[in-house]
Each structure stands twice: as structure tokens, then as C-alpha cells.
Amino acid sequence: MSKPSVPALNSSGRTLLSIPRVRELLDRLVEGERLEDAADALGIRRRRARLIMRDPAFRRQFFSEIEDLKQAERARNFRLQQVVRDRGFAPTASAAEMKVALTAVRDIEGTHKDSAITINGGNNVIAGYVVKLDGPAEGPRVIGNSGTDHAKPLIEHEE
């Protein structure tokens, strides 16, 4: 796959990416190294590295290479989803493995939806119980059928 050409920054036709240390900086950033670490390793001042990152030609090339990397990894990611899905079909699979496998199937099919509901920009609502812990408690109570002593305290208190 050929890399797209970067437009010239000055009249001599030289681009920022034609500088070997800048090209090495780009390669290190695409591989996932932090900007500060890559700049230190190459002997580029951090401020200069940040200025290089702001250059439009550098940014275009950086994001282009990141997109190429994403496309190259898609097959591996898909294969991982298949392996996870297949583990859920094993006769000895636990309930958790089956649930993860079901999620993998939904991802492969493209039908995965989140189970939580987002209300007013960030509050997640999930079905379940609410335990209210404020205020005084009356103590444990017996839960029985309605024919017996209803909600009789387990511990008799002498007052």
C-alpha cells in the first residue's frame, strides 16, 4: 500500500515529513509511543514536537497511517470475536462465557445495543433494586405468609 504524498511546505519542494527525525517521530507515534517519550528518544524538544503535531501535513499523514493500521487490524479483531463466540458453544462453558459469546455474536452481526438507558446526558439507569440507607432502621423482620404474625421482630427488645 503506497502512502499518500504530502504537499510541499515551501518553494524548494521539501516537506516536513522529508526530515528523517520528523519521519521517525511519526512512526513512533503511529506505533503508540507517547509524544513526550518519542521526542526525548529522538532528541527533539517537546515544545518542537508539539508544534510538529500541529502541522496540517503531519496530521494528515498521522491520521492516514492510523486509519491504515485500523484497517489492517480488523481481520484479527474479527477472528478474536469468532474465537470468543466459539468458546461459548463448548459443552463445559460457564454462564459467563456464554454471555460473553452472545455479546461477540451480536458484535459480529452488528446488532449489539447497550442495555443501559442514558437520561439527560450521562445518568445511566439500570434495572434492579434500590437500597435506601438513610434514616433509622427498625431491625430485622420475619417475612412469612400473611396468616402468621405479620412482620414480627426477630429480637424482642425490653424497654
C-alpha positions as CSV (number, residue, x, y, z in Angstrom):
1,M,0.0,0.0,0.0
2,S,1.6,3.3,-1.1
3,K,1.5,6.3,1.3
4,P,-0.3,9.4,0.0
5,S,2.0,12.2,-1.0
6,V,2.4,15.2,1.3
7,P,2.2,18.7,-0.2
8,A,5.3,20.9,-0.2
9,L,5.6,23.4,2.6
10,N,8.0,25.8,0.8
11,S,9.1,26.6,-2.7
12,S,12.0,24.2,-2.6
13,G,9.6,21.2,-2.6
14,R,10.8,19.9,0.8
15,T,8.2,18.8,3.2
16,L,8.3,18.5,7.0
17,L,8.0,14.7,6.6
18,S,11.1,14.6,4.4
19,I,13.2,15.3,7.5
20,P,14.3,11.9,8.9
21,R,13.8,12.7,12.6
22,V,10.3,14.0,11.9
23,R,9.5,10.8,9.9
24,E,10.8,8.7,12.8
25,L,8.7,10.8,15.2
26,L,5.6,10.0,13.1
27,D,6.5,6.3,13.0
28,R,6.9,6.1,16.8
29,L,3.6,7.9,17.3
30,V,1.7,5.6,15.0
31,E,3.2,2.6,16.9
32,G,1.6,4.1,20.1
33,E,4.5,5.8,21.8
34,R,3.7,8.9,23.8
35,L,4.7,12.2,22.2
36,E,7.0,13.2,25.0
37,D,8.8,9.8,25.1
38,A,9.2,9.8,21.3
39,A,10.6,13.3,21.3
40,D,13.0,12.6,24.1
41,A,14.3,9.4,22.4
42,L,14.8,11.3,19.1
43,G,16.4,14.4,20.7
44,I,13.6,16.7,19.7
45,R,12.5,19.3,22.2
46,R,9.0,18.6,23.5
47,R,7.7,22.0,22.5
48,R,9.0,21.5,19.0
49,A,7.3,18.0,18.9
50,R,4.0,19.6,19.8
51,L,4.5,22.2,17.1
52,I,5.2,19.5,14.6
53,M,2.0,17.7,15.6
54,R,0.0,20.9,14.8
55,D,1.4,20.9,11.2
56,P,-1.5,20.1,8.8
57,A,0.6,17.9,6.5
58,F,2.0,15.9,9.5
59,R,-1.6,15.5,11.0
60,R,-3.0,14.3,7.6
61,Q,-0.2,11.7,7.3
62,F,-0.5,10.7,11.0
63,F,-4.3,10.1,10.8
64,S,-3.9,8.4,7.4
65,E,-1.4,5.9,8.9
66,I,-3.6,5.4,12.0
67,E,-6.6,4.6,9.7
68,D,-4.4,2.1,7.7
69,L,-3.4,0.5,10.9
70,K,-7.1,0.1,12.0
71,Q,-8.0,-1.5,8.7
72,A,-5.1,-3.9,9.0
73,E,-6.2,-5.0,12.5
74,R,-9.9,-5.5,11.6
75,A,-9.3,-9.1,10.5
76,R,-7.5,-10.0,13.8
77,N,-10.3,-8.4,15.8
78,F,-12.9,-10.3,13.8
79,R,-11.1,-13.5,14.4
80,L,-10.9,-12.9,18.1
81,Q,-14.7,-12.3,18.2
82,Q,-15.1,-15.7,16.4
83,V,-12.9,-17.5,19.0
84,V,-14.8,-15.9,21.9
85,R,-18.1,-16.9,20.3
86,D,-16.9,-20.5,19.7
87,R,-15.8,-20.9,23.4
88,G,-19.4,-20.1,24.5
89,F,-20.6,-23.1,22.4
90,A,-18.4,-25.6,24.3
91,P,-20.4,-28.1,26.5
92,T,-18.3,-27.1,29.5
93,A,-18.8,-23.3,29.0
94,S,-19.8,-21.3,32.1
95,A,-22.7,-18.9,32.1
96,A,-20.3,-16.0,31.9
97,E,-18.6,-17.5,28.9
98,M,-21.9,-18.0,27.2
99,K,-22.9,-14.4,27.9
100,V,-19.6,-13.1,26.5
101,A,-20.1,-15.3,23.5
102,L,-23.6,-13.9,22.9
103,T,-22.1,-10.4,23.0
104,A,-19.5,-11.4,20.5
105,V,-22.2,-12.8,18.2
106,R,-24.1,-9.5,18.5
107,D,-20.9,-7.6,17.6
108,I,-20.2,-9.8,14.6
109,E,-23.8,-9.4,13.4
110,G,-23.7,-5.7,14.1
111,T,-26.8,-5.9,16.3
112,H,-25.2,-5.1,19.6
113,K,-27.0,-2.5,21.7
114,D,-26.3,-1.2,25.2
115,S,-28.5,-2.3,28.0
116,A,-28.4,0.9,29.9
117,I,-30.6,3.9,29.2
118,T,-28.9,7.3,29.2
119,I,-31.0,10.1,30.6
120,N,-30.1,13.8,30.5
121,G,-26.5,13.4,29.3
122,G,-24.8,10.8,31.4
123,N,-27.0,9.3,34.1
124,N,-27.2,5.6,33.5
125,V,-30.4,3.8,34.6
126,I,-30.1,0.0,35.1
127,A,-33.0,-2.2,36.2
128,G,-32.5,-3.6,39.7
129,Y,-33.2,-2.9,43.4
130,V,-32.8,0.3,45.3
131,V,-31.5,0.1,48.8
132,K,-32.2,3.2,50.8
133,L,-29.7,3.6,53.7
134,D,-30.7,6.9,55.2
135,G,-32.7,7.3,58.4
136,P,-33.1,5.0,61.4
137,A,-33.7,1.3,60.9
138,E,-36.2,-0.8,62.7
139,G,-34.2,-4.0,62.7
140,P,-34.6,-7.3,61.0
141,R,-38.2,-8.7,60.4
142,V,-39.5,-12.1,59.7
143,I,-41.0,-12.4,56.2
144,G,-43.7,-15.0,56.3
145,N,-47.2,-15.7,54.8
146,S,-50.0,-13.4,55.7
147,G,-51.6,-15.9,58.1
148,T,-48.8,-15.7,60.7
149,D,-47.6,-12.8,62.9
150,H,-47.0,-10.2,60.3
151,A,-43.6,-8.6,60.4
152,K,-42.9,-9.7,64.0
153,P,-39.4,-8.5,65.1
154,L,-36.8,-11.3,65.4
155,I,-35.3,-9.8,68.5
156,E,-37.6,-8.9,71.4
157,H,-36.4,-5.6,73.0
158,E,-37.1,-4.8,76.6
159,E,-37.9,-1.1,77.2
